[in-house]
């Protein structure tokens, strides 16, 4: 039994992780060793076999406290794969097939830094309400150090009934700064038109000083959103557009309509707006978590 380093998952909302990275900016070699050995000891005491994830909380004094164990791989396992060069899914299948783990603890080496964004079909500017519908155009990111785990494509309809995650965008770099820089480019390159996504939120987070310094904690995203009450899609430049920028946007919109057929676009938007499921969901969220008016 071995431990494979740690993943930092403090950027979360409603206890659901939004950004994950490995290694953690707050980790020290001593803390990693102590936490890893504690995880192995706990798994052995429970007679556990196969892949699993121990979750811990760490306080300001770097004392750690056991939270729970997930008896499975987590959504964010690609960042561990990126920094360890191990295929965790393949290892999991081999162990389940009865093979012994052909890996010793001293052979586990962490290389570089990896960060993952969970791309969701949700409206970050409207209390993160779900945004189901048909993806009219989809483009995944690529390039050095970029990995995309997705199932989305142009023409796919994001359903109402399931988790609205479109995919995961992961960036690896020789250090955290390079990983952040590459992820910024990957987020900017990713496109999923026809519905709302949280890509604008990532674009803003990845340029924020707190995040760049690694000064994050489990309530950080809530505090970040409270400090930045402007819509998150206004992630570059001033929140107030100049007259020239407004004219350029209007001209671009008119050109798009003339080339792509405004009747189809309007029909699609009308069908989406008329969704009773979406209207009911919006009303329910607004009743539970009002954030004021804009």
C-alpha positions in Angstrom: 0.0 0.0 0.0 1.4 3.4 -1.0 0.2 7.1 -0.9 0.5 9.3 -4.0 1.0 12.7 -2.5 -1.9 15.1 -2.0 -4.5 17.2 -3.9 -5.5 20.7 -2.8 -9.3 21.1 -3.1 -10.0 24.2 -1.0 -11.5 26.2 -3.9 -15.1 24.8 -3.5 -18.6 25.9 -3.3 -21.4 24.2 -1.4 -18.8 21.6 -0.4 -18.3 20.8 -4.1 -14.8 21.2 -5.5 -14.3 23.7 -8.3 -10.5 23.8 -8.8 -8.1 21.1 -7.7 -4.3 21.0 -7.8 -1.3 18.8 -6.9 0.8 19.3 -5.0 -0.8 21.6 -2.4 0.7 25.1 -2.0 0.6 24.7 1.8 2.3 21.3 1.9 5.7 20.6 3.4 7.7 17.4 3.0 7.2 16.7 6.7 3.4 17.2 6.5 3.1 15.1 3.3 5.0 12.2 5.0 2.9 12.4 8.2 -0.4 12.7 6.3 0.4 10.0 3.8 1.5 7.6 6.5 -1.7 8.3 8.5 -3.8 7.6 5.4 -2.0 4.2 4.8 -2.4 3.3 8.4 -6.1 4.0 8.4 -6.6 2.0 5.2 -4.7 -0.9 6.5 -6.7 -0.8 9.8 -9.9 -1.1 7.8 -8.6 -3.9 5.6 -9.1 -1.8 2.5 -8.0 -2.9 -0.9 -7.8 -0.9 -4.2 -7.8 2.8 -5.0 -9.2 5.2 -2.4 -9.0 8.8 -1.3 -8.5 10.1 2.3 -9.7 13.6 2.9 -8.2 15.8 5.6 -8.6 19.3 6.8 -5.5 21.4 7.6 -5.5 24.3 9.9 -3.4 27.5 10.0 -0.8 25.7 12.1 -0.5 22.8 9.5 -2.2 20.4 11.9 -4.3 18.0 9.9 -7.6 16.2 10.8 -9.3 13.3 9.2 -12.5 14.1 7.5 -13.6 11.1 5.4 -12.5 8.4 3.0 -13.9 8.0 -0.5 -13.6 4.4 -1.5 -13.0 5.3 -5.1 -11.1 7.5 -7.5 -12.3 11.1 -7.4 -13.1 13.5 -10.2 -9.8 15.2 -9.6 -7.6 12.2 -10.0 -6.1 13.5 -13.3 -3.9 16.0 -11.4 -2.3 13.1 -9.4 -1.8 11.2 -12.6 -0.1 14.3 -14.2 2.4 14.8 -11.4 3.1 11.1 -10.7 3.0 9.8 -14.3 0.9 6.9 -13.0 -2.3 5.6 -14.7 -4.5 5.2 -11.6 -7.4 3.6 -13.5 -5.1 0.9 -14.9 -3.6 0.3 -11.5 -7.1 0.1 -10.0 -8.2 -2.5 -12.5 -5.1 -4.6 -12.0 -5.5 -4.7 -8.2 -9.2 -5.6 -8.7 -8.1 -8.5 -10.9 -6.0 -9.8 -8.1 -2.6 -8.6 -9.1 -0.2 -7.2 -6.5 0.7 -3.6 -6.6 4.1 -3.4 -8.4 5.0 -0.1 -6.8 7.0 0.8 -3.7 6.6 4.0 -1.8 10.2 5.2 -2.6 9.3 4.9 -6.3 6.6 7.5 -6.0 8.1 10.8 -7.3 6.1 14.0 -7.7 7.1 16.0 -10.8 5.9 19.5 -11.5 2.5 20.9 -10.8 -1.0 20.2 -12.2 -4.3 22.1 -11.8 -7.8 21.1 -12.9 -10.9 23.1 -13.6 -14.3 21.4 -13.6 -16.3 22.9 -16.5 -20.0 23.0 -15.8 -23.1 24.1 -17.8 -24.2 26.6 -15.2 -24.7 30.3 -15.0 -22.0 31.8 -12.8 -23.6 35.2 -13.0 -26.9 34.0 -11.7 -26.2 32.1 -8.5 -24.7 29.2 -10.4 -28.1 28.0 -11.7 -28.0 25.0 -14.1 -28.0 25.8 -17.8 -29.1 22.7 -19.7 -29.5 22.8 -23.4 -27.9 22.0 -26.7 -24.2 22.9 -27.3 -24.2 24.7 -30.7 -20.4 24.8 -31.0 -17.8 23.0 -28.9 -14.0 23.4 -29.0 -11.6 21.7 -26.5 -8.3 23.2 -25.5 -5.0 21.7 -26.5 -1.2 22.3 -26.4 1.8 21.4 -24.3 0.9 20.2 -20.8 -2.9 20.3 -21.5 -5.2 17.4 -20.8 -9.0 17.4 -21.4 -11.3 14.7 -20.0 -14.7 15.4 -21.5 -17.7 13.9 -23.2 -19.1 17.1 -24.8 -19.4 17.8 -28.5 -21.2 20.2 -30.9 -24.8 19.2 -31.0 -24.9 17.4 -27.7 -27.8 18.3 -25.4 -26.9 18.7 -21.8 -29.7 17.0 -19.9 -31.7 18.3 -17.0 -31.5 15.1 -14.9 -27.8 14.7 -14.3 -24.7 16.5 -13.1 -24.0 19.4 -15.6 -20.3 18.8 -15.8 -19.1 19.1 -19.4 -15.6 18.0 -18.7 -12.3 18.7 -17.0 -9.5 20.9 -18.2 -6.1 20.0 -16.7 -2.8 21.9 -17.1 0.6 20.6 -16.1 3.7 22.8 -15.7 7.2 22.5 -14.3 6.0 24.6 -11.4 2.7 26.2 -10.1 3.3 29.4 -12.0 3.6 27.6 -15.3 0.6 25.4 -14.6 -1.5 28.5 -13.9 -0.3 30.3 -17.1 -1.1 27.2 -19.2 -4.5 26.8 -17.6 -5.4 30.4 -18.4 -4.7 29.8 -22.0 -6.6 26.5 -22.0 -9.7 28.1 -20.4 -9.6 31.0 -22.9 -9.4 28.4 -25.8 -12.3 26.3 -24.6 -15.6 27.0 -26.2 -19.1 25.7 -25.5 -21.7 28.0 -27.0 -25.5 27.7 -26.9 -25.6 27.6 -23.1 -24.0 29.2 -20.0 -20.7 27.8 -18.6 -18.4 28.7 -15.6 -15.4 29.3 -17.9 -15.7 33.0 -17.1 -15.4 32.3 -13.4 -12.1 30.4 -14.0 -10.7 33.1 -16.2 -11.2 35.5 -13.3 -10.0 33.2 -10.5 -6.7 32.4 -12.4 -5.7 36.0 -12.5 -6.5 36.8 -8.8 -3.6 37.5 -6.5 -5.0 35.3 -3.7 -5.1 32.3 -5.9 -1.7 33.0 -7.6 -0.1 33.2 -4.1 -1.9 30.0 -3.0 -3.6 31.9 -0.2 -6.8 29.8 -0.4 -9.1 28.1 2.1 -12.4 26.3 2.2 -14.5 29.5 2.3 -12.2 31.3 -0.2 -14.5 31.1 -3.2 -17.5 32.4 -1.2 -15.5 35.3 0.0 -14.1 35.9 -3.5 -17.6 36.0 -5.0 -18.7 38.4 -2.2 -15.8 40.7 -3.0 -16.4 40.6 -6.7 -20.1 41.2 -7.1 -19.8 42.2 -10.8 -20.7 39.4 -13.2 -17.8 37.0 -13.4 -17.9 37.0 -17.2 -16.5 40.5 -17.1 -13.1 39.0 -16.4 -10.8 41.1 -18.4 -10.3 44.9 -18.1 -12.6 47.3 -16.4 -16.2 46.3 -15.5 -17.4 49.4 -17.4 -17.1 49.1 -21.1 -16.1 52.0 -23.2 -18.3 53.4 -26.0 -15.9 52.0 -28.6 -16.1 48.5 -26.9 -19.9 48.6 -26.9 -20.0 49.6 -30.6 -17.7 46.8 -31.4 -19.8 44.2 -29.5 -23.0 45.4 -31.2 -21.3 45.2 -34.6 -20.0 41.7 -33.9 -23.5 40.5 -32.8 -25.1 41.9 -35.9 -22.6 40.3 -38.2 -23.0 37.0 -36.4 -26.8 37.1 -36.8 -26.5 38.0 -40.5 -24.2 35.0 -41.1 -25.7 32.3 -38.9 -29.5 32.8 -39.3 -31.2 34.9 -36.5 -34.4 32.9 -36.9 -32.8 29.6 -35.8 -30.9 31.3 -33.0 -34.1 33.0 -31.7 -36.1 29.8 -31.9 -33.5 27.9 -30.0 -33.3 30.6 -27.3 -37.2 30.7 -27.0 -37.3 26.9 -26.5 -34.6 27.2 -23.8 -36.3 30.1 -22.0 -39.6 28.3 -22.0 -38.2 25.3 -20.0 -40.4 24.8 -17.0 -37.6 22.9 -15.3 -35.2 25.8 -15.6 -37.8 28.4 -14.4 -38.7 26.2 -11.4 -35.0 25.7 -10.6 -34.3 29.4 -10.8 -37.2 30.3 -8.5 -36.1 27.7 -6.0 -32.5 28.9 -5.9 -33.5 32.5 -5.6 -35.8 31.7 -2.6 -33.0 29.8 -0.9 -30.0 32.0 -1.6 -30.9 35.5 -2.6 -27.9 37.6 -3.6 -29.6 40.9 -4.2 -30.4 42.6 -7.5 -28.1 43.8 -10.2 
